[in-house]
Amino acid sequence: MNDQVMNRKQLGALGERYALEHLEQKGYRIAGQNWRCRTGELDLIAWDGDLLVFVEVRTRSSTLRFGTPAESVDYKKCAQVMETAQVYVHTQRLQNYQIRFDVISIVTNKAGNLISLDQITNAF
């Protein structure tokens, strides 16, 4: 990226871009990004074959003093993502498909260069 320190929103957007590229490289078909409704937001929605996958993306810069990005996905966040996914499935009429919830944990350096990316399948 550059030598400037990114704000939280920029870091999140960069992490989602890394996650999207990772999923595409693995053969996932991207169905949506930053889908919003009254219950919340879904970072990424993708098809893994016939399986509909809702992906929560968490990004942190190299300082891990507050834990890993994945550790920040708590019970409340899981419940919110599951509720929002139910709204998505209903509005898109996808009730006949199996779903899965993944977390992609991304660590970058201060300049935004990727240090690590871990995908936790069936995270919750």
Summary of the structure (lengths in Angstrom):
residues: 124
radius of gyration: 14.5
end to end distance: 32.1
largest distance: 47.3
contacts: 361
relative contact order: 0.22
helix: 31%
strand: 37%
